[in-house]
Amino acid sequence: MRRMSIVVPIIALVLAGWFATGRVPLGAVAQEGTPSAGESGLPEGFAFEALAYGPVTTLPSLPAAAVMARLTLQPGARIPDDEPDAPTSVFTLFYVESGTLTLVGDKPFTVTRGTKLGAEMANPNGDITKSQEAVPAATEVKLGAGDSTIVPGDVKGEARNDGAAPVVMLLVEIEPTGA
Protein backbone atom coordinates (compact mmCIF):
# COMPACT_ATOMS: atom_id res chain seq x y z
CA MET A 1 0.00 0.00 0.00
CA ARG A 2 2.83 2.41 0.86
CA ARG A 3 4.48 1.74 -2.49
CA MET A 4 1.27 2.65 -4.33
CA SER A 5 1.02 5.94 -2.41
CA ILE A 6 4.47 6.90 -3.75
CA VAL A 7 3.84 5.75 -7.33
CA VAL A 8 0.63 7.75 -7.90
CA PRO A 9 2.20 11.20 -7.24
CA ILE A 10 5.20 10.31 -9.42
CA ILE A 11 2.91 9.32 -12.30
CA ALA A 12 0.91 12.52 -11.81
CA LEU A 13 4.06 14.64 -11.99
CA VAL A 14 5.24 12.87 -15.15
CA LEU A 15 1.84 13.45 -16.76
CA ALA A 16 1.91 17.10 -15.72
CA GLY A 17 5.33 17.44 -17.35
CA TRP A 18 4.04 15.94 -20.59
CA PHE A 19 1.11 18.33 -20.62
CA ALA A 20 3.38 21.29 -19.86
CA THR A 21 5.68 20.54 -22.78
CA GLY A 22 2.86 19.76 -25.19
CA ARG A 23 4.11 16.20 -25.69
CA VAL A 24 1.90 13.18 -25.33
CA PRO A 25 3.35 9.76 -24.47
CA LEU A 26 3.75 7.31 -27.34
CA GLY A 27 0.63 5.28 -28.00
CA ALA A 28 -1.77 8.08 -27.11
CA VAL A 29 -3.28 9.19 -30.38
CA ALA A 30 -6.70 10.55 -29.54
CA GLN A 31 -8.97 11.49 -26.75
CA GLU A 32 -12.19 9.47 -26.43
CA GLY A 33 -14.23 12.41 -25.23
CA THR A 34 -13.99 16.04 -24.27
CA PRO A 35 -13.50 16.43 -20.53
CA SER A 36 -16.18 18.37 -18.74
CA ALA A 37 -15.36 21.74 -17.26
CA GLY A 38 -13.18 21.39 -14.20
CA GLU A 39 -11.74 17.97 -15.14
CA SER A 40 -7.97 18.17 -15.41
CA GLY A 41 -7.04 14.51 -15.68
CA LEU A 42 -4.97 14.75 -12.50
CA PRO A 43 -5.77 12.81 -9.34
CA GLU A 44 -8.00 14.49 -6.78
CA GLY A 45 -6.09 17.03 -4.70
CA PHE A 46 -3.69 17.98 -7.49
CA ALA A 47 -3.65 21.24 -9.40
CA PHE A 48 -1.45 22.12 -12.35
CA GLU A 49 -0.75 25.61 -13.70
CA ALA A 50 1.81 26.15 -16.45
CA LEU A 51 3.81 29.25 -15.58
CA ALA A 52 6.40 29.41 -18.34
CA TYR A 53 7.28 27.73 -21.60
CA GLY A 54 10.01 28.19 -24.16
CA PRO A 55 12.15 26.27 -26.61
CA VAL A 56 15.53 24.93 -25.51
CA THR A 57 17.82 24.45 -28.49
CA THR A 58 20.95 23.29 -26.66
CA LEU A 59 21.69 21.83 -23.28
CA PRO A 60 24.88 22.29 -21.28
CA SER A 61 27.46 19.57 -21.16
CA LEU A 62 27.43 17.38 -18.08
CA PRO A 63 27.90 17.79 -15.24
CA ALA A 64 25.53 20.73 -15.01
CA ALA A 65 23.78 22.61 -12.24
CA ALA A 66 20.36 24.22 -12.08
CA VAL A 67 19.39 27.08 -9.82
CA MET A 68 15.97 28.60 -9.26
CA ALA A 69 15.67 31.99 -7.61
CA ARG A 70 13.24 34.83 -6.99
CA LEU A 71 14.82 38.10 -8.06
CA THR A 72 13.55 41.60 -7.38
CA LEU A 73 14.68 44.52 -9.54
CA GLN A 74 14.02 47.91 -8.00
CA PRO A 75 13.03 50.78 -10.33
CA GLY A 76 16.03 51.76 -12.45
CA ALA A 77 17.92 48.50 -11.79
CA ARG A 78 19.37 46.51 -14.68
CA ILE A 79 21.11 43.19 -15.25
CA PRO A 80 23.74 43.52 -17.96
CA ASP A 81 24.69 40.35 -19.81
CA ASP A 82 27.95 41.25 -21.40
CA GLU A 83 30.26 38.53 -20.06
CA PRO A 84 32.52 37.62 -23.00
CA ASP A 85 33.47 34.21 -21.55
CA ALA A 86 29.96 33.06 -20.58
CA PRO A 87 29.25 29.51 -21.79
CA THR A 88 26.87 29.44 -24.74
CA SER A 89 25.18 26.30 -23.42
CA VAL A 90 23.72 28.20 -20.45
CA PHE A 91 20.11 29.22 -20.67
CA THR A 92 17.94 31.25 -18.31
CA LEU A 93 14.18 30.98 -18.00
CA PHE A 94 12.58 34.21 -16.70
CA TYR A 95 9.00 34.30 -15.33
CA VAL A 96 7.64 37.72 -14.29
CA GLU A 97 5.48 37.60 -11.16
CA SER A 98 4.83 41.37 -10.94
CA GLY A 99 5.98 44.61 -12.51
CA THR A 100 7.21 45.14 -16.06
CA LEU A 101 10.58 43.78 -17.19
CA THR A 102 12.28 45.23 -20.27
CA LEU A 103 14.57 42.88 -22.22
CA VAL A 104 16.81 43.46 -25.22
CA GLY A 105 19.20 40.99 -26.82
CA ASP A 106 21.76 41.01 -29.61
CA LYS A 107 20.16 37.90 -31.19
CA PRO A 108 16.54 36.82 -31.67
CA PHE A 109 14.69 35.02 -28.84
CA THR A 110 11.08 34.19 -27.99
CA VAL A 111 8.67 35.48 -25.36
CA THR A 112 5.71 33.49 -24.03
CA ARG A 113 2.67 35.54 -23.06
CA GLY A 114 1.12 34.12 -19.90
CA THR A 115 -2.52 34.84 -20.75
CA LYS A 116 -2.14 33.16 -24.14
CA LEU A 117 -0.28 30.19 -22.61
CA GLY A 118 -3.12 29.66 -20.11
CA ALA A 119 -5.73 29.81 -22.86
CA GLU A 120 -3.85 27.32 -25.06
CA MET A 121 -3.30 24.95 -22.12
CA ALA A 122 -7.01 25.10 -21.24
CA ASN A 123 -8.02 24.22 -24.81
CA PRO A 124 -7.88 20.45 -25.49
CA ASN A 125 -6.80 21.26 -29.06
CA GLY A 126 -4.58 24.16 -28.00
CA ASP A 127 -1.13 24.81 -29.40
CA ILE A 128 1.18 26.32 -26.78
CA THR A 129 3.48 27.66 -29.47
CA LYS A 130 0.68 30.15 -30.30
CA SER A 131 1.45 31.86 -26.99
CA GLN A 132 4.95 32.73 -28.20
CA GLU A 133 6.22 35.86 -29.92
CA ALA A 134 9.49 36.10 -31.82
CA VAL A 135 11.64 39.02 -30.72
CA PRO A 136 14.12 40.22 -33.35
CA ALA A 137 17.70 41.12 -32.40
CA ALA A 138 18.23 44.58 -30.84
CA THR A 139 14.48 44.96 -30.18
CA GLU A 140 13.22 45.91 -26.73
CA VAL A 141 10.35 43.83 -25.42
CA LYS A 142 8.33 44.25 -22.23
CA LEU A 143 7.24 41.31 -20.11
CA GLY A 144 4.38 41.79 -17.67
CA ALA A 145 3.07 39.58 -14.89
CA GLY A 146 2.68 36.01 -16.17
CA ASP A 147 4.99 36.46 -19.18
CA SER A 148 8.17 34.43 -19.60
CA THR A 149 11.14 33.84 -21.86
CA ILE A 150 14.09 31.53 -22.25
CA VAL A 151 17.23 33.44 -23.11
CA PRO A 152 19.97 31.23 -24.59
CA GLY A 153 23.54 31.72 -23.35
CA ASP A 154 24.72 33.07 -26.69
CA VAL A 155 22.32 36.05 -26.46
CA LYS A 156 23.93 39.14 -24.93
CA GLY A 157 21.92 42.13 -23.79
CA GLU A 158 20.21 43.30 -20.65
CA ALA A 159 17.15 43.00 -18.45
CA ARG A 160 15.99 46.12 -16.68
CA ASN A 161 13.19 47.76 -14.73
CA ASP A 162 12.15 50.99 -16.45
CA GLY A 163 8.99 51.27 -14.33
CA ALA A 164 8.11 52.89 -11.02
CA ALA A 165 7.31 49.59 -9.22
CA PRO A 166 9.67 46.71 -8.42
CA VAL A 167 9.84 43.79 -10.86
CA VAL A 168 9.61 40.42 -9.10
CA MET A 169 10.53 37.41 -11.19
CA LEU A 170 11.44 33.78 -10.91
CA LEU A 171 14.43 32.58 -12.84
CA VAL A 172 15.86 29.18 -13.56
CA GLU A 173 19.39 28.90 -14.90
CA ILE A 174 21.08 25.73 -16.07
CA GLU A 175 24.78 25.79 -16.75
CA PRO A 176 27.73 23.40 -16.96
CA THR A 177 29.73 22.91 -13.78
CA GLY A 178 32.74 21.07 -15.28
CA ALA A 179 36.08 22.67 -16.05
C-alpha positions as CSV (number, residue, x, y, z in Angstrom):
1,M,0.0,0.0,0.0
2,R,2.8,2.4,0.9
3,R,4.5,1.7,-2.5
4,M,1.3,2.6,-4.3
5,S,1.0,5.9,-2.4
6,I,4.5,6.9,-3.7
7,V,3.8,5.7,-7.3
8,V,0.6,7.7,-7.9
9,P,2.2,11.2,-7.2
10,I,5.2,10.3,-9.4
11,I,2.9,9.3,-12.3
12,A,0.9,12.5,-11.8
13,L,4.1,14.6,-12.0
14,V,5.2,12.9,-15.2
15,L,1.8,13.4,-16.8
16,A,1.9,17.1,-15.7
17,G,5.3,17.4,-17.3
18,W,4.0,15.9,-20.6
19,F,1.1,18.3,-20.6
20,A,3.4,21.3,-19.9
21,T,5.7,20.5,-22.8
22,G,2.9,19.8,-25.2
23,R,4.1,16.2,-25.7
24,V,1.9,13.2,-25.3
25,P,3.4,9.8,-24.5
26,L,3.7,7.3,-27.3
27,G,0.6,5.3,-28.0
28,A,-1.8,8.1,-27.1
29,V,-3.3,9.2,-30.4
30,A,-6.7,10.6,-29.5
31,Q,-9.0,11.5,-26.7
32,E,-12.2,9.5,-26.4
33,G,-14.2,12.4,-25.2
34,T,-14.0,16.0,-24.3
35,P,-13.5,16.4,-20.5
36,S,-16.2,18.4,-18.7
37,A,-15.4,21.7,-17.3
38,G,-13.2,21.4,-14.2
39,E,-11.7,18.0,-15.1
40,S,-8.0,18.2,-15.4
41,G,-7.0,14.5,-15.7
42,L,-5.0,14.8,-12.5
43,P,-5.8,12.8,-9.3
44,E,-8.0,14.5,-6.8
45,G,-6.1,17.0,-4.7
46,F,-3.7,18.0,-7.5
47,A,-3.6,21.2,-9.4
48,F,-1.5,22.1,-12.4
49,E,-0.7,25.6,-13.7
50,A,1.8,26.1,-16.5
51,L,3.8,29.2,-15.6
52,A,6.4,29.4,-18.3
53,Y,7.3,27.7,-21.6
54,G,10.0,28.2,-24.2
55,P,12.1,26.3,-26.6
56,V,15.5,24.9,-25.5
57,T,17.8,24.4,-28.5
58,T,20.9,23.3,-26.7
59,L,21.7,21.8,-23.3
60,P,24.9,22.3,-21.3
61,S,27.5,19.6,-21.2
62,L,27.4,17.4,-18.1
63,P,27.9,17.8,-15.2
64,A,25.5,20.7,-15.0
65,A,23.8,22.6,-12.2
66,A,20.4,24.2,-12.1
67,V,19.4,27.1,-9.8
68,M,16.0,28.6,-9.3
69,A,15.7,32.0,-7.6
70,R,13.2,34.8,-7.0
71,L,14.8,38.1,-8.1
72,T,13.5,41.6,-7.4
73,L,14.7,44.5,-9.5
74,Q,14.0,47.9,-8.0
75,P,13.0,50.8,-10.3
76,G,16.0,51.8,-12.4
77,A,17.9,48.5,-11.8
78,R,19.4,46.5,-14.7
79,I,21.1,43.2,-15.3
80,P,23.7,43.5,-18.0
81,D,24.7,40.4,-19.8
82,D,28.0,41.3,-21.4
83,E,30.3,38.5,-20.1
84,P,32.5,37.6,-23.0
85,D,33.5,34.2,-21.6
86,A,30.0,33.1,-20.6
87,P,29.3,29.5,-21.8
88,T,26.9,29.4,-24.7
89,S,25.2,26.3,-23.4
90,V,23.7,28.2,-20.5
91,F,20.1,29.2,-20.7
92,T,17.9,31.2,-18.3
93,L,14.2,31.0,-18.0
94,F,12.6,34.2,-16.7
95,Y,9.0,34.3,-15.3
96,V,7.6,37.7,-14.3
97,E,5.5,37.6,-11.2
98,S,4.8,41.4,-10.9
99,G,6.0,44.6,-12.5
100,T,7.2,45.1,-16.1
101,L,10.6,43.8,-17.2
102,T,12.3,45.2,-20.3
103,L,14.6,42.9,-22.2
104,V,16.8,43.5,-25.2
105,G,19.2,41.0,-26.8
106,D,21.8,41.0,-29.6
107,K,20.2,37.9,-31.2
108,P,16.5,36.8,-31.7
109,F,14.7,35.0,-28.8
110,T,11.1,34.2,-28.0
111,V,8.7,35.5,-25.4
112,T,5.7,33.5,-24.0
113,R,2.7,35.5,-23.1
114,G,1.1,34.1,-19.9
115,T,-2.5,34.8,-20.8
116,K,-2.1,33.2,-24.1
117,L,-0.3,30.2,-22.6
118,G,-3.1,29.7,-20.1
119,A,-5.7,29.8,-22.9
120,E,-3.9,27.3,-25.1
121,M,-3.3,24.9,-22.1
122,A,-7.0,25.1,-21.2
123,N,-8.0,24.2,-24.8
124,P,-7.9,20.5,-25.5
125,N,-6.8,21.3,-29.1
126,G,-4.6,24.2,-28.0
127,D,-1.1,24.8,-29.4
128,I,1.2,26.3,-26.8
129,T,3.5,27.7,-29.5
130,K,0.7,30.1,-30.3
131,S,1.5,31.9,-27.0
132,Q,4.9,32.7,-28.2
133,E,6.2,35.9,-29.9
134,A,9.5,36.1,-31.8
135,V,11.6,39.0,-30.7
136,P,14.1,40.2,-33.3
137,A,17.7,41.1,-32.4
138,A,18.2,44.6,-30.8
139,T,14.5,45.0,-30.2
140,E,13.2,45.9,-26.7
141,V,10.4,43.8,-25.4
142,K,8.3,44.3,-22.2
143,L,7.2,41.3,-20.1
144,G,4.4,41.8,-17.7
145,A,3.1,39.6,-14.9
146,G,2.7,36.0,-16.2
147,D,5.0,36.5,-19.2
148,S,8.2,34.4,-19.6
149,T,11.1,33.8,-21.9
150,I,14.1,31.5,-22.2
151,V,17.2,33.4,-23.1
152,P,20.0,31.2,-24.6
153,G,23.5,31.7,-23.3
154,D,24.7,33.1,-26.7
155,V,22.3,36.1,-26.5
156,K,23.9,39.1,-24.9
157,G,21.9,42.1,-23.8
158,E,20.2,43.3,-20.6
159,A,17.1,43.0,-18.4
160,R,16.0,46.1,-16.7
161,N,13.2,47.8,-14.7
162,D,12.1,51.0,-16.4
163,G,9.0,51.3,-14.3
164,A,8.1,52.9,-11.0
165,A,7.3,49.6,-9.2
166,P,9.7,46.7,-8.4
167,V,9.8,43.8,-10.9
168,V,9.6,40.4,-9.1
169,M,10.5,37.4,-11.2
170,L,11.4,33.8,-10.9
171,L,14.4,32.6,-12.8
172,V,15.9,29.2,-13.6
173,E,19.4,28.9,-14.9
174,I,21.1,25.7,-16.1
175,E,24.8,25.8,-16.7
176,P,27.7,23.4,-17.0
177,T,29.7,22.9,-13.8
178,G,32.7,21.1,-15.3
179,A,36.1,22.7,-16.0
